[in-house]
Amino acid sequence: MTLDPVLRRMLDHSQAVGGPLLQDMAVDDARSAMRAMFRSNGYPIRHEVDVVHIPASDCRGTFDIHFYRPDGEGRPQPAIVYFHGGGFVLGDAEAYDAHSRALAYLTQAVVIFIGYRLAPEHPFPAAVEDAADAMEWLAEHAETLGLDPARLVLMGESAGGNLAVNAALHAHRTNCLSLRGLTLIYPVTDMRPFIGEDPIYPSVATYAKGMNLDADEMRWFCETYLKAPDEGALPENTLFSQPDLYLLPPTRIYNAECDPLRDMGLAFATRLIEAGVDAQAECLPGMLHSFMCHGGISSRALRHFFCIVEDISASLA
């Protein structure tokens, strides 16, 4: 299967226009560029849901939270705890606003967008610590926030997929939250290929250039996030080495066919199954990395978005 023709045209147009790659920009400029692209190409409808921002000072001092709440206030509501992508360097609630609103509106669940700290200002393990602390904060405040603690799902895209796994493990290790499920979308499960170590997954070589997420860009993310390359092989960053993966709730992994991270996502699903987790992986044909934020220009990407939403809704029922 070849890349979705609409996404192919998007890439061709970007290459024709030229301009610096994300990894060649100043960090603030790269953040602005990603924000602009997701707002331009992302989910095409701005759903009206109630949005409440809880600043870091009212959480635990490091991360902030945006709540996207659909109709239904007054009764405990299911929730999706959402960890965004951006290589641990980029991404914020503004970039994902339409995306988060759509998740809340379509699932009729509260979307809890975790604004974890970003590198280089806050290198590893800051984001992992924030993910763990967010689980404890939510456990402490679930009742006052009107959440149903028996119907919680964690969701993470790309770097956020890594954080969602770490958060889920922390929640079950500490018994602070019981999770219905874990949804991972083109997750970063293994940093070793980008710090010069084996294994080299075939998809990393096949889609190393020209497919939205380049291998060089992944290396830049890792160099920016990690204080030293060998941190990439730690269990928090190469999730295969986590000793207690069996603690994870039912997990669904959605990989993009034309993505350097594809094969590590599929391999991670196999590792989870070996650990006894109810895990399934799907490789979505014709898609590239970040397809969830290209639904405004690609009908196929939008249909995959809706299918993932349906799967999450089923897990919260």
TAQUI-V409023 format. One record per residue. RES is the residue in one letter. PHI is phi in degrees with one decimal (999 if undefined). NEAR is the number of other C-alpha atoms within 10 Angstrom. D_FIRST is the distance of its C-alpha to the first C-alpha in whole Angstrom. Layout:
res: <RES,RES>
phi: <PHI,PHI>
near: <NEAR,NEAR>
d_first: <D_FIRST,D_FIRST>
This chain:
res: <M,T,L,D,P,V,L,R,R,M,L,D,H,S,Q,A,V,G,G,P,L,L,Q,D,M,A,V,D,D,A,R,S,A,M,R,A,M,F,R,S,N,G,Y,P,I,R,H,E,V,D,V,V,H,I,P,A,S,D,C,R,G,T,F,D,I,H,F,Y,R,P,D,G,E,G,R,P,Q,P,A,I,V,Y,F,H,G,G,G,F,V,L,G,D,A,E,A,Y,D,A,H,S,R,A,L,A,Y,L,T,Q,A,V,V,I,F,I,G,Y,R,L,A,P,E,H,P,F,P,A,A,V,E,D,A,A,D,A,M,E,W,L,A,E,H,A,E,T,L,G,L,D,P,A,R,L,V,L,M,G,E,S,A,G,G,N,L,A,V,N,A,A,L,H,A,H,R,T,N,C,L,S,L,R,G,L,T,L,I,Y,P,V,T,D,M,R,P,F,I,G,E,D,P,I,Y,P,S,V,A,T,Y,A,K,G,M,N,L,D,A,D,E,M,R,W,F,C,E,T,Y,L,K,A,P,D,E,G,A,L,P,E,N,T,L,F,S,Q,P,D,L,Y,L,L,P,P,T,R,I,Y,N,A,E,C,D,P,L,R,D,M,G,L,A,F,A,T,R,L,I,E,A,G,V,D,A,Q,A,E,C,L,P,G,M,L,H,S,F,M,C,H,G,G,I,S,S,R,A,L,R,H,F,F,C,I,V,E,D,I,S,A,S,L,A>
phi: <999,-94.2,-59.5,-46.8,-55.9,-66.7,-69.0,-61.5,-65.0,-59.8,-66.2,-62.1,-64.3,-61.3,-67.9,-68.9,-68.3,79.8,102.0,-69.8,-73.8,-53.9,-70.7,-99.9,-93.3,-62.6,-57.3,-62.6,-68.4,-64.3,-63.9,-65.4,-65.4,-65.6,-59.9,-65.3,-65.3,-67.5,-70.9,-78.4,-101.3,-79.4,-51.8,-82.8,-120.8,-99.0,-74.9,-86.9,-129.1,-76.5,-119.1,-126.8,-100.5,-110.7,-69.8,-56.2,-62.2,-97.4,-98.7,-122.3,92.4,-121.1,-107.5,-114.5,-138.8,-113.2,-100.6,-112.0,-114.6,-77.2,-60.6,121.6,-61.1,110.8,-135.6,-58.5,-114.2,-67.1,-143.6,-113.8,-89.8,-114.3,-108.1,-80.4,-90.7,123.2,66.4,67.7,-122.5,-115.4,100.2,-161.8,-63.5,-64.9,-61.8,-104.6,-61.0,-62.2,-60.1,-67.7,-59.8,-63.6,-59.4,-66.7,-65.4,-76.5,-90.9,56.2,-122.2,-72.5,-98.7,-109.6,-88.1,-91.7,-90.6,-73.1,-68.3,-114.0,-84.4,-82.5,-60.2,-133.6,-73.0,-49.3,-101.7,-55.5,-64.2,-66.6,-63.4,-63.4,-61.4,-67.0,-64.1,-62.5,-62.9,-69.1,-62.8,-65.7,-61.8,-69.8,-113.7,-55.7,-65.5,-68.3,-85.2,76.4,-97.6,-93.4,-65.3,-87.6,-132.2,-123.7,-125.9,-98.5,-135.4,-145.2,-111.2,55.5,-57.9,-64.7,-64.1,-58.8,-66.7,-63.4,-64.3,-61.4,-65.9,-63.4,-62.8,-63.7,-59.0,-81.8,-64.1,-94.1,57.9,-85.5,-141.9,-104.6,-107.7,-75.5,-171.1,-136.0,-113.6,-117.1,-120.5,33.4,-77.5,-86.6,-109.6,-153.4,-90.4,-58.7,-62.3,-104.9,-119.8,86.7,-115.6,-71.2,-86.8,-102.0,-74.2,-53.3,-65.9,-63.4,-76.8,-63.7,-113.7,-66.5,-138.2,78.9,-123.3,78.8,-110.2,-89.1,-60.9,-63.8,-65.9,-62.8,-63.8,-64.4,-57.7,-65.5,-63.3,-76.3,-80.9,-91.1,-77.5,-149.2,-56.2,-66.4,-65.4,-64.0,-90.6,-67.5,-57.9,-66.6,-108.1,-112.4,-67.3,-56.8,-87.4,-61.2,-76.1,-128.1,-60.6,-61.0,-75.0,-67.3,-74.3,-49.4,-125.3,-120.1,-117.8,-114.2,-107.3,-93.2,-59.9,-102.3,-139.5,-59.0,-85.7,-54.5,-70.1,-71.2,-65.9,-65.8,-65.3,-66.5,-59.9,-61.3,-62.5,-65.8,-60.2,-61.2,-82.6,95.2,-83.8,-75.1,-124.4,-136.4,-127.0,-132.0,-107.0,-87.9,-66.3,75.3,-97.4,-119.8,-57.9,71.9,-58.4,-60.2,-106.7,-123.2,-68.1,-77.2,-119.5,-121.7,-65.1,-66.7,-62.5,-65.5,-64.4,-64.4,-55.8,-63.7,-64.2,-65.2,-58.9,-61.9,-63.9,-65.4,-59.0,-64.0,-71.7,-92.4,-65.7>
near: <9,10,16,18,13,16,21,18,12,17,15,13,11,12,12,9,8,9,10,8,13,20,16,12,13,9,16,10,13,20,18,13,17,17,19,14,13,23,20,15,17,25,26,17,12,13,18,15,18,14,17,12,13,14,15,14,10,11,16,14,10,19,23,21,22,19,23,26,24,23,14,12,13,7,9,18,23,22,27,28,24,25,25,27,24,19,23,28,25,25,21,21,18,13,23,20,22,20,23,28,24,25,26,25,19,14,22,20,26,32,28,24,23,21,24,26,24,21,22,17,11,18,19,23,16,18,25,24,18,22,26,19,20,24,19,20,13,19,17,13,12,17,12,9,14,17,21,16,19,15,19,23,28,26,27,25,26,25,25,28,27,28,33,28,28,23,25,25,20,22,23,17,13,11,11,15,20,16,19,19,23,25,26,28,28,32,28,26,25,26,26,21,19,22,19,13,13,11,12,14,16,14,16,20,13,12,20,20,15,12,19,21,19,22,21,15,19,22,19,19,22,26,18,22,25,21,16,12,16,13,19,24,18,15,15,21,25,18,20,20,14,15,10,12,21,16,17,26,22,17,22,21,23,22,28,24,23,26,25,28,30,27,20,25,27,20,16,21,23,16,18,20,16,13,16,13,18,16,22,15,18,16,17,18,17,20,27,27,24,21,26,26,24,27,23,18,18,21,13,20,27,20,13,18,20,18,12,19,17,14,13,23,18,10,16,21,9>
d_first: <0,4,7,9,11,14,13,13,16,18,17,18,21,22,22,24,27,27,29,29,27,27,29,31,33,36,35,36,34,31,32,32,29,27,29,29,25,25,28,26,23,23,24,26,29,32,33,37,37,40,39,42,42,44,44,44,48,48,45,46,47,43,40,40,39,38,38,36,38,37,40,42,44,47,46,44,40,37,35,32,33,30,29,28,25,26,27,30,31,30,30,32,33,33,30,29,31,29,27,30,31,28,28,32,32,29,30,34,34,36,33,35,34,35,36,36,37,35,36,37,40,40,38,37,38,39,36,36,39,39,36,39,41,39,39,43,44,42,44,47,46,44,47,48,45,45,42,41,41,40,37,35,31,30,27,26,23,22,26,27,25,27,30,30,30,33,34,34,35,38,39,39,41,43,43,43,40,39,35,33,30,28,24,22,19,18,21,23,24,25,27,28,25,26,30,30,30,27,25,22,19,16,14,17,17,14,14,18,18,17,14,17,19,20,21,24,24,24,27,29,29,30,33,34,34,35,39,38,35,36,36,32,33,35,34,33,30,29,29,29,32,33,36,36,32,34,35,32,32,29,26,22,19,16,14,11,8,9,13,15,17,14,16,19,18,17,20,23,22,23,26,27,27,29,31,32,30,28,25,21,18,14,11,10,6,6,10,12,15,18,16,19,21,19,19,22,19,16,17,13,15,18,17,16,19,21,19,20,24,24,24,26,29,29,30,32,34>
